[in-house]
Amino acid sequence: MVIKPYLFILVAFFTLAKSAAQNPEDYTFFDDLIGLKTTKLHNGLHYYNAFKTTEDRHNFFMSPSYIAGSVDYDGSSFYNVDLKYDLYKDVLVSKAEGNTNFVDVQLIPEKVSSFTVHDRHFINTHSLNPKNNAVGGFVELAFSGKQVSFLIKRWKDASKTIEYRTVTHLFTEKSTYYLFYDGMIRKVTSPKSLVKHFPEHKKAIRSFISNPRNKLPNGASKEDVLINIIAYIDSLLATNIKLDQ
């Protein structure tokens, strides 16, 4: 029996696709083989950045340049693809390769379940199926425990200067902190504000915060301090320890 060439190619594609479901490296090879421009990552809007900015006051997360990352988009996972995250518009941008150049593609937010850039993992809040709508769009999943997750909503505000009839936009990053617990997204403003969300553990949490042995080194960020406390709270909940009785 003669195996037709197109049938062999089809079988090979199915084999690679099945392997890719288990191995991210195979995803990358499969994307390279068929060309990312033929995948779902090409399904989006043309992205145009109209802002003239300074080198350190741009509108992107970390850097205005593309960096290799990963994204779950429209039900498929893509690895080692060029991405950048516009914090001002709250949109993820990918680079769709062509034969001789590329096109900036703004991925449809509702189809982006999660993505990773600069070793930071972001999720779409709708993927959490929260009972409330305290925050929308993308949030950084800074800590994911068995019972509690720590979310950071990052965005950038814009101001502008005019010099010699040239408008320059200056962007400043800001953030708001949230817990995801018991199906609810809850705002956090400080370490002490965590206590009100877990009244049954308030004595244990206060004791942990005040204990010098639990304090992080000088220079630790507010985010690191919150993560340290939230990890402790998660351990309390996971073991169902109640020290306030």
C-alpha angles and dihedrals in degrees: 000000000000116000110217115233095236091052091053091051092049092051090048091053092050090049092050092046091052091048092047090059087066103034127044091205089060089051089057093048092047092050090049091049098052096030124250090243088070094052132083091272087080089061105095146073127296107261120219123181106208096179125106105208142168122258095260101030101060128138099246135093109262096329141015089221125091117259132187111264143141134252139186103218130175092340097313132098122227125190134194094015127145111259142162130183121225104209094187094058094027092230134131117230126203132189112239108203122222132184094274106004143007140248126221107236123196105213115225104259095217090058095050109092096174143334141188126220129163088005090297120121120219129187135193108247091225088066088066092059090217122196089229136037101230092144136010137202124026125347131181114248096220096168130013116190134170093265108009135042127196115220128191120200107205125190141151131236120211134222128168142214128202120211125164089351091302118124116215121188119214118200128202122196119229134175144198125202129225141176123219107208135148091359093304132109108222127188120238123196104171142355090268091053089065090072095069091059092056106035092162088063100037096117093049093047094048090048091051092049094049096045109102091212090065096051119109122234119279112279095037112145124245088247092056091049092052092046090052092054095041091052088055092049090049090054090052092052094043092055093036091233115168116188097169097077 
